[in-house]
Amino acid sequence: MTTMVGDEPLLLVGADVVTLDDARPHASALLVKRRRIAWLGAVEDIPTVPGVRRIDLTGATVMPAFVNAHSHLTNVGLALNAMDLSIADSLSDCLGAVEAIATVTPHRVIWAGGWDETKWPEHRAPSADDLARAGDDRPVMLVRADGHCVVVDRTSLSALPIARSRGVERGPDGRPTGLLRQEAAQVAQRWFSAEMPEGVLSEARASAAEHLVTLGVASVHEMGGPHRMGPADFDAWLQGKWPIEVIPYWGDLDLEFVVERGLRRVGGSLLLDGTIGSHSAALVEPYVDRAGSGQLYRDSAELTEFALEATRRGIQVALHAIGDRAVAQAIEVLEKVAAEVGVAQLRRLAHRIEYAALIQPEQMIRLARLGVVVVIQPATDLSLGVDGGAYELRLGTERARSSNPLSSLASHGIPLAFGSDSVVNLDPWRSVDAAAEPRVGLPALERQMGIRAATLGGRTAAHQANVGVLRPGQRADLAAFEHPDDAERRRCILTMVAGRPVFEDGRVHV
């Protein structure tokens, strides 16, 4: 990693410049001056600019840079720094990875994530006793791939203040198994984040930011909150110097927290429910593989009061709602707010719903009327699987196949933005590919619409009108790719943020 200096004018030549601007869809050269696009057009019409640095991108495709509209960056960094369990294909592999981590980790606490028991032959999560053995009696927390369920060791269970928390799973003998959901999982993540050495967290943040720009991502929406990594981590992202633009969302009802930091957005990880994989998404009909239908995390009256106050103060609200019962609650809350302040005010703020995995056509009509942006993680949803995957195991075939109806959402005029959410599936092209994947009973999202959702959609979701499409006057956030349509050969060769190459020649620059 090197340090960038100066704001030299840059001329990009030789590439197919895909602008995503309907007025001029393509160009063959592009000039950047003072962090903005100064000119674009044909190679033969390039203007004379003293001191310009010419970047030859012959054969590549230049396009608006990607935006990851929903991520948990420090968790991403922890996974990148050798704490990723997504590659474990059995419980035994998972525990073996924990043992390996324990032998090389110098600090006391072991934090790893990405496991998914639905892909394992054992079809069960690790237990507290499993982790006590694998972790050599050190504090261990393993975060499930969806981020809403954790497993901790037996000693940590005793130390955590979760006696009155919802979500503590107990075995037939009444003892906690180590599996924690809902409030209990949030308590565990707060406790472990406080126990992690700051040096480890700092390295994780740097790793996450640097990795994303190598994928052509120029901007990321960081979904923090008191139940995630806490205020210290949130402020570190807000105040730090990163190669990538970080747009932070605070997932709590505390409006003063965001106002004090000069922010005009709140939520993201403001949870109305949990996830399908952890049986904590709030459903209308019960799960098919266990009793219960999940539960709503928030009181509707309290949520409405919060959303109304935020809207009156001009603050965008982002609500996490996965199950159909949670989606219904989110829509009802926003409609009550609209009844007080008017639909026009809601449309100006473009409030968000994160996920909306189970949603009906009638609800789409209501969301479109309110101007709500839906933020979806197509690659993560595809990895969870429909046919034979976690969604089908939890919901049954019919409901699983109707989940995440991207094409229907788009056809109703609902703005879409793509994120990654999990510590895996970080490459935005995987979301574009997943959205374009044909599914039984649902039409695929047209590829160009997927590219727009992965680039311009995040700009809409964050109220960024001066960046996105490539046209003169816009901030120069762009990326160049070789073989963008070939999943096996595509690679990013240049990422530019605000007119500065932050990834070029295989190196990251801050």
LINMOJO-V576817 format. One line per field, one symbol per residue. ss: DSSP state (H for helix, E for strand, L for the rest). psi: psi as a letter, one per 30 degrees, with the letter a starting at -180 (. if undefined). burial: + if it has 9 or more other ideal C-beta (glycine too) atoms within 8 Angstrom, else -. Layout:
ss=???
psi=???
burial=???
//
This chain:
ss=LELLLLLLLEEEEEEEEELLLLLLLEEEEEEEELLEEEEEELHHHLLLLLLLEEEELLLLEEEELEEEEEELHHHHHHHHHHHELLLLLLHHHHHHHHHHHHHHLLLLLEEEEEELHHHLLLLLLLLHHHHHHHLLLLLEEEEELLLLEEEELHHHHHHLLLLLLLLEEELLLLLEEEEEEHHHHHHHHHHHHHHLLHHHHHHHHHHHHHHHHLLLEEEEEEEELLLLLLHHHHHHHHHLLLLLEEEEEELLLLHHHHHHLLLLEEEEEEELLLLLLLLLLLLLLLLLLLLLLLLLLLLHHHHHHHHHHHHHLLLEEEEEELLHHHHHHHHHHHHHHHHHHLHHHHHHHLLEEEELLLLLHHHHHHHHHHLLEEEELHHHHHHHLLLLLHHHHHHLHHHHHLLLLHHHHHHLLLLEEELLLLLLLLLHHHHHHHHLLLELLELLLLHHHHHHHHHHHHHHHLLLLLELLLLLLLELLEEEEELLLLLLLLEEEEEEELLEEEEELLEEEL
psi=klkkklhkkkjklfljjjfgjffifllflkkkkhgljfkkblefgklkjkgkkkjjhkflkklkllkjgjlieeeeeeeehghjgffkgleeeeeeeeeeeeffjflekkjllgljffgkffhlllleeeeeeeghglkkkkklefggklklleeeeefkigegkkgjkkafgfkkffkklbeeeeeeeeeeeffkkeeeeeeeeeeeeeeeffggkfkkjjialffcfleeeeeeeefljlflkkjkkjilgjeeeeefgglgllbdhjkfableeggfkjlelllfglklgllkfkkeeeeeeeeeeeefggkkkjkjjelfeeeeeeeeeeeeeefefkeeeeeefilkkkdhejkleeeeeeeeefgkkkklieeeeeffkdjfaeeeeefleeeefflhieeeeefggkkkkkaedlfahfjffeeeeefgkkkkfkklkkeeeeeeefdfeeeefghjfgkcljlkflkijllkkkhfgjfefkkkfkkkkhgkjfjkhgkkk.
burial=---+----+++++++-+++++-----+++++++-++++-+-----+--+--+--+-+--++++++++++++++++++++++-++++-+-++-+++++++-++------++++++++++-+----++++-+++-++--++++++++++++++++++++--+-+--+-+++------++++++++++++++++++--+---+++++++++++++++++++++++++++++++--++++++---+++++++++++--+-+++---+-+++++++++++++++++++---+-----++-+++-+-+++-++++++---++++++++++++++++++++++++--+-+-+++-+++++++++++---++++++-++++++++++++++++++-+++++++---+++++-++++++-+-+++++++++++++-+++++++++-----+-++---++++++++++++++++---++++--+++++++++-+-----+-+++++++++++++---+++
//
